[in-house]
Amino acid sequence: MNLVKYLIAGGVALLLAVFATFMGNIWTGILVFVGLLGGYIMWNILKNITPESAKEDSTPPKETPTPPMDN
């Protein structure tokens, strides 16, 4: 399902880039395509990032026997 969203966004970005190419030049079209598609991808990435709170471990640490000391 995510791939379909990115393909649709890529198609829309490509159509707008072709329109921008005719209005300006080829560099305008390339920049519009990269900006729109890259912005959409980054927006989805940032939207799914959730801040993680520090999880405290409630189990006590395991007691390990202390090895004998050689003096």
Secondary structure, DSSP 8 states (H G I E B T S, - for coil): -HHHHHHHHHHHHHHHHHHHHHHS-HHHHHHHHHHHHHHHHHHHHHHT----------S------------
